[in-house]
Amino acid sequence: MGANTKEVKIRLQSINNTKKITKAMELVSAAKMRKTVQQALDTRSYHLLAWGIVDRLMHCHLWFATTNPIKRFFEPATQVKKAILIVVTSNRGLCGAFNSGVIKLALGYIKKRGAAQVTVITIGTRGAATLSAHGVLVSLAYRKEDTNATADTIKNIADHIYYSFLNNEVDQIMVAYTDYKSVITQTPILRQLFPFPDPPQVGQNKTDINRAQDTAMSTSANREYLYEPNKYDVLQHLVQRITQAELFQAVLESNASEHSARMVAMKNATDAAVEMAEDLLLIYNKARQAAITQEIAEISAGSAAVS
């Protein structure tokens, strides 16, 4: 019985140590979550208005009455032979199903298009490692900034995919990431970046998106503009900026989702450790009580035998 209580005591100490670690990680994730969620929310208005401009341009046929290559961004792809897939994950695990949801979407798209036709770019070391373990060739792998993400960190990726599409090297560019809805809900999504699709619902409802589109339309519907140096150079600069804004928003949404998921996962782990510790403490007390009762019984039996 003594060996039994010793083993339970060791397990109890181990669980209590684990509980301290998960509680600390929960508090750290909560602090990071507040910062990253605020970053994601602060940039959504800019993101939606930018897509409102794209939506307006997609319905303006004046821009397309030219052989300028920029029109590729606004015309639906008739045939997709080559594609680029950008996968945004975390650098570490211990965040529940955060990474697995995005990886599942990415693997499904790669299987559909064919691995030879898809160039994979990852943001986040976890995604690169997992995709490589599934036999996927990762062409470019970047580490994701947890809380200090800036537009400069994704500028190289944005320029790379922009010129790859502009020069007819690929026919479609997709991005897979986790969209932040709330602390409890994060949704992995796979969305088309080029050619421009309809404006996306990034953490917003349809009413908000329509309002942003209507605002962009109403402010310029009855106005004429002079473009310097010309309208095509302006449009080219606008497309590049929107490309950076789109990838930047995807990283911010992913960061907010990651730290929310990790905080919830660590809270669940802490709660589970508390329950296990309580159960083991009860088992330990019962075993110790049984051992004491047995010792008293043996002493009483010995005393009775002597007398």
Secondary structure, 3 states (H helix, E strand, C coil): CHHHHHHHHHHHHHHHHHHHHHHHHHHHHHHHHHHHHHHHHHHHHHHHHHHHHHHHHHCCHHHHCCCCHHHHHCCCCCCCCCEEEEEECCCCCCCCCHHHHHHHHHHHHHHHHCHHHEEEEEECHHHHHHHHHCCCCEEEEECCCCCCCCHHHHHHHHHHHHHHHHCCCCCEEEEEEEEECCCCCEEEEEEEEECCCCCCCCCCCHHHHHHHHHHHHHCCCCCCCCCCCCHHHHHHHHHHHHHHHHHHHHHHHHHHHHHHHHHHHHHHHHHHHHHHHHHHHHHHHHHHHHHHHHHHHHHHHHHHHHC
